[in-house]
């Protein structure tokens, strides 16, 4: 695939000549085409869906609908409304010798994305990369291959109409061999971002010879403190768990203070309508027995915690103090998103200070961990690492910088 990588690298060099207005015009045309050609996109997506068991938790992520395509197009339009991340002078100074220094934001160049059954990522990545002056190499999974190819064909059609090199975005074959080629594309791909489950992310981190930003799996907890409001808690927990169970910000474990166990049946009552299976420790299980459907109630084991369910399942852990809740999160959390429900500001501030995660909420659901929700237009991933970007990654996070130095003939002693 060296020829493909060479073509993308060459295309990336041409993007700097485009103005922000030109980039926005092209993105708006792609957004319009998504809506206009939704029948083609949905037909391709239907082929992918036929190959997947409807009970597979990834089915929801894979599925496109007219409403979801409208949302994808809206996110792309939102990206065009954001200021360009390029050319910002983030640091400037004049040295005693008269040299003038400027630190200016620039694109990485070529960004590689490895992702699973998420066809929306194809459009999100293109929008953010193109707006920020980056070319992109996409490596989707087999599950979404027809959807991804239809999406890239649509993008290529618009690029061609604007006389832009189609190699600005390239889709690799949905094979393991293509993944290996991407991870070894030294000199061609400047940054690789994996989006998927723990197995995929670990594989990329362990095998890449190019720089990687991890977008970690989301093992998400919410702590209902002894000072928690029952009505708020009920709504927050339901939304965090059931809005979309297959996404990385979905709730996996409810931690509850033992002084509020009597409220647990009411706190989780709406879950029964959504057919959520509760996997509860002994204290929570005994409290729920007889107050929650037996077919949806299971005793927890040691393996019940620290699991990203991506399904209608929720673990419940009882604790005696906020310190014990913090210890549970420290042991089982993945550094993605955590939340506390409480009216006690001191407890909330302690929680936000002590929890080591990219996003820490107070009286709000973790379902808000999303680039579009954070005002980034869309997201290229949610980073759980600490070196470089952390949390939802938008335009600013896929730019780097270079130093511009201006002199008058100075020489160094």
RODO-600847 format. One record per residue (C-alpha): residue number from 1; x, y, z; residue in three letters. Coordinates in steps of 0.05 Angstrom, whole numbers. Example, Ala and Ser with C-alpha at 12.3 -4.5 7.8 and 13.67 -1.06 7.14 Angstrom:
<nodes>
{node 1,{246,-90,156},"ALA"}
{node 2,{273,-21,143},"SER"}
</nodes>
This chain:
<nodes>
{node 1,{0,0,0},"UNK"}
{node 2,{60,46,-4},"UNK"}
{node 3,{34,78,-68},"UNK"}
{node 4,{-32,95,-32},"UNK"}
{node 5,{5,125,27},"UNK"}
{node 6,{49,165,-20},"UNK"}
{node 7,{-12,193,-56},"UNK"}
{node 8,{-45,214,9},"UNK"}
{node 9,{19,247,33},"UNK"}
{node 10,{25,285,-32},"UNK"}
{node 11,{-48,306,-28},"UNK"}
{node 12,{-37,332,43},"UNK"}
{node 13,{15,381,17},"UNK"}
{node 14,{-37,415,-27},"UNK"}
{node 15,{-88,430,27},"UNK"}
{node 16,{-49,489,55},"UNK"}
{node 17,{-66,528,-7},"UNK"}
{node 18,{-140,526,9},"UNK"}
{node 19,{-173,583,47},"UNK"}
{node 20,{-219,569,105},"UNK"}
{node 21,{-277,594,62},"UNK"}
{node 22,{-260,542,9},"UNK"}
{node 23,{-256,486,60},"UNK"}
{node 24,{-323,507,90},"UNK"}
{node 25,{-356,509,21},"UNK"}
{node 26,{-334,438,6},"UNK"}
{node 27,{-357,413,74},"UNK"}
{node 28,{-425,445,64},"UNK"}
{node 29,{-430,410,-4},"UNK"}
{node 30,{-414,343,29},"UNK"}
{node 31,{-467,356,82},"UNK"}
{node 32,{-518,371,28},"UNK"}
{node 33,{-498,308,-10},"UNK"}
{node 34,{-507,265,53},"UNK"}
{node 35,{-580,286,56},"UNK"}
{node 36,{-591,284,-19},"UNK"}
{node 37,{-560,215,-27},"UNK"}
{node 38,{-586,184,36},"UNK"}
{node 39,{-620,128,-2},"UNK"}
{node 40,{-553,105,-29},"UNK"}
{node 41,{-521,109,40},"UNK"}
{node 42,{-578,72,73},"UNK"}
{node 43,{-577,18,19},"UNK"}
{node 44,{-503,6,32},"UNK"}
{node 45,{-515,7,107},"UNK"}
{node 46,{-571,-44,100},"UNK"}
{node 47,{-521,-93,69},"UNK"}
{node 48,{-477,-86,130},"UNK"}
{node 49,{-535,-94,178},"UNK"}
{node 50,{-556,-159,143},"UNK"}
{node 51,{-489,-189,163},"UNK"}
{node 52,{-496,-171,237},"UNK"}
{node 53,{-540,-203,290},"UNK"}
{node 54,{-591,-151,313},"UNK"}
{node 55,{-575,-172,385},"UNK"}
{node 56,{-502,-152,377},"UNK"}
{node 57,{-489,-89,419},"UNK"}
{node 58,{-451,-60,359},"UNK"}
{node 59,{-515,-63,316},"UNK"}
{node 60,{-538,4,343},"UNK"}
{node 61,{-471,37,327},"UNK"}
{node 62,{-472,8,258},"UNK"}
{node 63,{-542,28,240},"UNK"}
{node 64,{-555,91,199},"UNK"}
{node 65,{-625,122,194},"UNK"}
{node 66,{-651,184,158},"UNK"}
{node 67,{-649,219,226},"UNK"}
{node 68,{-578,199,240},"UNK"}
{node 69,{-556,221,171},"UNK"}
{node 70,{-589,288,183},"UNK"}
{node 71,{-550,292,248},"UNK"}
{node 72,{-485,275,214},"UNK"}
{node 73,{-498,329,162},"UNK"}
{node 74,{-516,379,217},"UNK"}
{node 75,{-451,363,254},"UNK"}
{node 76,{-412,376,190},"UNK"}
{node 77,{-447,443,181},"UNK"}
{node 78,{-429,459,253},"UNK"}
{node 79,{-356,446,238},"UNK"}
{node 80,{-358,499,183},"UNK"}
{node 81,{-383,550,234},"UNK"}
{node 82,{-322,540,278},"UNK"}
{node 83,{-262,585,271},"UNK"}
{node 84,{-203,556,234},"UNK"}
{node 85,{-152,525,281},"UNK"}
{node 86,{-95,542,234},"UNK"}
{node 87,{-47,600,235},"UNK"}
{node 88,{-59,619,308},"UNK"}
{node 89,{0,654,340},"UNK"}
{node 90,{-2,619,407},"UNK"}
{node 91,{65,647,433},"UNK"}
{node 92,{108,705,411},"UNK"}
{node 93,{167,741,440},"UNK"}
{node 94,{229,780,420},"UNK"}
{node 95,{294,755,448},"UNK"}
{node 96,{348,802,476},"UNK"}
{node 97,{387,791,411},"UNK"}
{node 98,{328,817,370},"UNK"}
{node 99,{304,751,342},"UNK"}
{node 100,{228,750,336},"UNK"}
{node 101,{195,683,354},"UNK"}
{node 102,{125,661,336},"UNK"}
{node 103,{93,594,351},"UNK"}
{node 104,{40,581,298},"UNK"}
{node 105,{-12,525,293},"UNK"}
{node 106,{-6,479,232},"UNK"}
{node 107,{-37,412,211},"UNK"}
{node 108,{-5,346,230},"UNK"}
{node 109,{-7,327,156},"UNK"}
{node 110,{-36,258,149},"UNK"}
{node 111,{-79,227,204},"UNK"}
{node 112,{-96,153,205},"UNK"}
{node 113,{-160,129,239},"UNK"}
{node 114,{-175,56,256},"UNK"}
{node 115,{-247,44,276},"UNK"}
{node 116,{-299,-10,281},"UNK"}
{node 117,{-374,-12,265},"UNK"}
{node 118,{-383,64,265},"UNK"}
{node 119,{-399,91,195},"UNK"}
{node 120,{-412,161,224},"UNK"}
{node 121,{-338,164,241},"UNK"}
{node 122,{-322,166,166},"UNK"}
{node 123,{-357,233,158},"UNK"}
{node 124,{-336,262,226},"UNK"}
{node 125,{-263,247,214},"UNK"}
{node 126,{-264,276,144},"UNK"}
{node 127,{-299,340,167},"UNK"}
{node 128,{-249,353,224},"UNK"}
{node 129,{-188,333,184},"UNK"}
{node 130,{-207,374,123},"UNK"}
{node 131,{-225,435,164},"UNK"}
{node 132,{-157,431,199},"UNK"}
{node 133,{-118,421,135},"UNK"}
{node 134,{-103,347,146},"UNK"}
{node 135,{-110,290,97},"UNK"}
{node 136,{-135,225,127},"UNK"}
{node 137,{-127,150,118},"UNK"}
{node 138,{-187,110,142},"UNK"}
{node 139,{-186,38,164},"UNK"}
{node 140,{-256,14,180},"UNK"}
{node 141,{-278,-55,202},"UNK"}
{node 142,{-310,-108,160},"UNK"}
{node 143,{-377,-98,194},"UNK"}
{node 144,{-385,-28,164},"UNK"}
{node 145,{-346,-36,99},"UNK"}
{node 146,{-404,-24,51},"UNK"}
{node 147,{-426,37,91},"UNK"}
{node 148,{-356,66,93},"UNK"}
{node 149,{-344,56,19},"UNK"}
{node 150,{-409,91,1},"UNK"}
{node 151,{-390,149,47},"UNK"}
{node 152,{-320,156,18},"UNK"}
{node 153,{-348,152,-53},"UNK"}
{node 154,{-395,209,-37},"UNK"}
{node 155,{-338,251,-8},"UNK"}
{node 156,{-294,236,-69},"UNK"}
{node 157,{-350,258,-115},"UNK"}
{node 158,{-354,326,-80},"UNK"}
{node 159,{-278,334,-78},"UNK"}
{node 160,{-273,319,-152},"UNK"}
{node 161,{-326,371,-167},"UNK"}
{node 162,{-284,423,-131},"UNK"}
{node 163,{-219,400,-165},"UNK"}
{node 164,{-190,375,-99},"UNK"}
{node 165,{-145,314,-99},"UNK"}
{node 166,{-188,254,-80},"UNK"}
{node 167,{-130,224,-42},"UNK"}
{node 168,{-144,276,12},"UNK"}
{node 169,{-185,219,42},"UNK"}
{node 170,{-170,146,28},"UNK"}
{node 171,{-204,83,55},"UNK"}
{node 172,{-161,21,65},"UNK"}
{node 173,{-187,-50,55},"UNK"}
{node 174,{-223,-78,115},"UNK"}
{node 175,{-169,-130,129},"UNK"}
{node 176,{-119,-144,185},"UNK"}
{node 177,{-63,-137,135},"UNK"}
{node 178,{-85,-65,120},"UNK"}
{node 179,{-83,-49,194},"UNK"}
{node 180,{-11,-75,198},"UNK"}
{node 181,{9,-33,138},"UNK"}
{node 182,{-21,30,169},"UNK"}
{node 183,{14,19,235},"UNK"}
{node 184,{80,14,198},"UNK"}
{node 185,{70,73,151},"UNK"}
{node 186,{130,111,179},"UNK"}
{node 187,{142,175,140},"UNK"}
{node 188,{72,175,111},"UNK"}
{node 189,{22,177,169},"UNK"}
{node 190,{38,229,222},"UNK"}
{node 191,{-12,208,275},"UNK"}
{node 192,{-56,146,286},"UNK"}
{node 193,{-120,148,327},"UNK"}
{node 194,{-156,82,343},"UNK"}
{node 195,{-230,84,359},"UNK"}
{node 196,{-260,21,386},"UNK"}
{node 197,{-259,-29,442},"UNK"}
{node 198,{-202,-46,489},"UNK"}
{node 199,{-176,-103,445},"UNK"}
{node 200,{-168,-57,385},"UNK"}
{node 201,{-136,-1,424},"UNK"}
{node 202,{-87,-47,459},"UNK"}
{node 203,{-67,-78,392},"UNK"}
{node 204,{-54,-10,360},"UNK"}
{node 205,{-14,15,420},"UNK"}
{node 206,{28,-49,423},"UNK"}
{node 207,{43,-54,348},"UNK"}
{node 208,{46,17,320},"UNK"}
{node 209,{112,46,295},"UNK"}
{node 210,{78,113,284},"UNK"}
{node 211,{53,162,338},"UNK"}
{node 212,{-13,141,370},"UNK"}
{node 213,{-65,178,412},"UNK"}
{node 214,{-106,128,451},"UNK"}
{node 215,{-181,137,454},"UNK"}
{node 216,{-193,89,511},"UNK"}
{node 217,{-251,44,526},"UNK"}
{node 218,{-303,74,571},"UNK"}
{node 219,{-315,38,637},"UNK"}
{node 220,{-361,91,666},"UNK"}
{node 221,{-386,99,738},"UNK"}
{node 222,{-436,144,771},"UNK"}
{node 223,{-436,153,847},"UNK"}
{node 224,{-502,168,882},"UNK"}
{node 225,{-479,202,945},"UNK"}
{node 226,{-516,203,1011},"UNK"}
{node 227,{-533,275,994},"UNK"}
{node 228,{-561,258,925},"UNK"}
{node 229,{-628,283,900},"UNK"}
{node 230,{-672,223,883},"UNK"}
{node 231,{-709,256,826},"UNK"}
{node 232,{-646,283,794},"UNK"}
{node 233,{-611,217,804},"UNK"}
{node 234,{-666,176,772},"UNK"}
{node 235,{-665,219,709},"UNK"}
{node 236,{-588,223,705},"UNK"}
{node 237,{-577,148,715},"UNK"}
{node 238,{-631,129,664},"UNK"}
{node 239,{-602,176,612},"UNK"}
{node 240,{-531,155,624},"UNK"}
{node 241,{-548,81,617},"UNK"}
{node 242,{-602,77,564},"UNK"}
{node 243,{-595,137,517},"UNK"}
{node 244,{-549,93,474},"UNK"}
{node 245,{-520,32,508},"UNK"}
{node 246,{-467,18,455},"UNK"}
{node 247,{-429,84,461},"UNK"}
{node 248,{-366,93,503},"UNK"}
{node 249,{-398,145,550},"UNK"}
{node 250,{-455,98,571},"UNK"}
{node 251,{-460,81,645},"UNK"}
{node 252,{-432,14,667},"UNK"}
{node 253,{-434,17,743},"UNK"}
{node 254,{-478,54,793},"UNK"}
{node 255,{-444,64,860},"UNK"}
{node 256,{-492,80,917},"UNK"}
{node 257,{-480,102,988},"UNK"}
{node 258,{-507,50,1037},"UNK"}
{node 259,{-548,104,1073},"UNK"}
{node 260,{-589,111,1009},"UNK"}
{node 261,{-601,38,996},"UNK"}
{node 262,{-675,45,1015},"UNK"}
{node 263,{-682,92,955},"UNK"}
{node 264,{-648,44,906},"UNK"}
{node 265,{-712,10,881},"UNK"}
{node 266,{-742,77,863},"UNK"}
{node 267,{-676,103,835},"UNK"}
{node 268,{-672,47,784},"UNK"}
{node 269,{-746,34,773},"UNK"}
{node 270,{-747,65,703},"UNK"}
{node 271,{-693,15,682},"UNK"}
{node 272,{-744,-42,682},"UNK"}
{node 273,{-783,-11,625},"UNK"}
{node 274,{-719,-9,584},"UNK"}
{node 275,{-704,-82,602},"UNK"}
{node 276,{-639,-66,637},"UNK"}
{node 277,{-608,-124,674},"UNK"}
{node 278,{-581,-102,742},"UNK"}
{node 279,{-520,-139,767},"UNK"}
{node 280,{-519,-121,841},"UNK"}
{node 281,{-473,-134,899},"UNK"}
{node 282,{-504,-170,959},"UNK"}
{node 283,{-530,-108,996},"UNK"}
{node 284,{-560,-78,933},"UNK"}
{node 285,{-587,-145,910},"UNK"}
{node 286,{-624,-157,976},"UNK"}
{node 287,{-653,-87,972},"UNK"}
{node 288,{-678,-97,901},"UNK"}
{node 289,{-705,-168,910},"UNK"}
{node 290,{-780,-164,903},"UNK"}
{node 291,{-778,-92,879},"UNK"}
{node 292,{-746,-105,810},"UNK"}
{node 293,{-764,-160,760},"UNK"}
{node 294,{-729,-225,779},"UNK"}
{node 295,{-712,-239,707},"UNK"}
{node 296,{-673,-174,704},"UNK"}
{node 297,{-636,-181,771},"UNK"}
{node 298,{-571,-218,781},"UNK"}
{node 299,{-520,-224,837},"UNK"}
{node 300,{-453,-192,821},"UNK"}
{node 301,{-386,-227,819},"UNK"}
{node 302,{-315,-199,819},"UNK"}
{node 303,{-318,-196,743},"UNK"}
{node 304,{-381,-153,743},"UNK"}
{node 305,{-341,-89,757},"UNK"}
{node 306,{-293,-58,709},"UNK"}
{node 307,{-332,-83,649},"UNK"}
{node 308,{-354,-40,591},"UNK"}
{node 309,{-420,-74,578},"UNK"}
{node 310,{-442,-38,514},"UNK"}
{node 311,{-509,-70,529},"UNK"}
{node 312,{-571,-63,572},"UNK"}
{node 313,{-533,-85,634},"UNK"}
{node 314,{-514,-44,696},"UNK"}
{node 315,{-471,-64,755},"UNK"}
{node 316,{-488,-37,823},"UNK"}
{node 317,{-438,-28,880},"UNK"}
{node 318,{-454,-7,951},"UNK"}
{node 319,{-403,35,990},"UNK"}
{node 320,{-399,63,1060},"UNK"}
{node 321,{-366,129,1043},"UNK"}
{node 322,{-345,175,986},"UNK"}
{node 323,{-274,151,998},"UNK"}
{node 324,{-296,80,983},"UNK"}
{node 325,{-331,104,920},"UNK"}
{node 326,{-267,139,898},"UNK"}
{node 327,{-227,77,912},"UNK"}
{node 328,{-275,36,869},"UNK"}
{node 329,{-269,85,811},"UNK"}
{node 330,{-193,86,818},"UNK"}
{node 331,{-192,10,814},"UNK"}
{node 332,{-244,-3,760},"UNK"}
{node 333,{-251,61,720},"UNK"}
{node 334,{-217,72,653},"UNK"}
{node 335,{-204,147,660},"UNK"}
{node 336,{-261,165,611},"UNK"}
{node 337,{-321,196,646},"UNK"}
{node 338,{-346,193,718},"UNK"}
{node 339,{-403,228,754},"UNK"}
{node 340,{-428,244,824},"UNK"}
{node 341,{-500,259,842},"UNK"}
{node 342,{-504,300,906},"UNK"}
{node 343,{-530,365,934},"UNK"}
{node 344,{-468,369,979},"UNK"}
{node 345,{-421,417,945},"UNK"}
{node 346,{-362,397,988},"UNK"}
{node 347,{-371,324,968},"UNK"}
{node 348,{-378,343,895},"UNK"}
{node 349,{-314,385,896},"UNK"}
{node 350,{-276,329,931},"UNK"}
{node 351,{-301,280,878},"UNK"}
{node 352,{-281,325,820},"UNK"}
{node 353,{-213,337,852},"UNK"}
{node 354,{-197,264,867},"UNK"}
{node 355,{-225,228,806},"UNK"}
{node 356,{-172,217,753},"UNK"}
{node 357,{-213,218,689},"UNK"}
{node 358,{-218,260,626},"UNK"}
{node 359,{-289,284,644},"UNK"}
{node 360,{-317,289,714},"UNK"}
{node 361,{-390,309,723},"UNK"}
{node 362,{-432,336,781},"UNK"}
{node 363,{-507,325,776},"UNK"}
{node 364,{-504,310,701},"UNK"}
{node 365,{-501,246,661},"UNK"}
{node 366,{-438,221,627},"UNK"}
{node 367,{-476,218,562},"UNK"}
{node 368,{-453,290,550},"UNK"}
{node 369,{-382,267,537},"UNK"}
{node 370,{-383,281,463},"UNK"}
{node 371,{-347,330,418},"UNK"}
{node 372,{-411,359,389},"UNK"}
{node 373,{-441,368,458},"UNK"}
{node 374,{-377,403,481},"UNK"}
{node 375,{-383,453,423},"UNK"}
{node 376,{-328,422,382},"UNK"}
{node 377,{-373,411,322},"UNK"}
{node 378,{-357,336,320},"UNK"}
{node 379,{-303,293,350},"UNK"}
{node 380,{-246,251,323},"UNK"}
{node 381,{-244,211,388},"UNK"}
{node 382,{-244,215,463},"UNK"}
{node 383,{-174,211,491},"UNK"}
{node 384,{-163,179,559},"UNK"}
{node 385,{-88,189,559},"UNK"}
{node 386,{-52,247,592},"UNK"}
{node 387,{3,262,543},"UNK"}
{node 388,{-27,309,492},"UNK"}
{node 389,{-102,316,483},"UNK"}
{node 390,{-150,290,537},"UNK"}
{node 391,{-225,281,531},"UNK"}
{node 392,{-265,296,467},"UNK"}
{node 393,{-218,316,411},"UNK"}
{node 394,{-238,368,360},"UNK"}
{node 395,{-202,414,312},"UNK"}
{node 396,{-151,442,360},"UNK"}
{node 397,{-129,373,382},"UNK"}
{node 398,{-110,350,311},"UNK"}
{node 399,{-64,409,299},"UNK"}
{node 400,{8,417,320},"UNK"}
{node 401,{53,479,315},"UNK"}
{node 402,{118,503,287},"UNK"}
{node 403,{164,560,308},"UNK"}
{node 404,{174,618,261},"UNK"}
{node 405,{238,657,274},"UNK"}
{node 406,{254,724,242},"UNK"}
{node 407,{320,759,246},"UNK"}
{node 408,{363,815,218},"UNK"}
{node 409,{427,777,206},"UNK"}
{node 410,{442,758,279},"UNK"}
{node 411,{492,702,290},"UNK"}
{node 412,{502,659,351},"UNK"}
{node 413,{566,664,393},"UNK"}
</nodes>
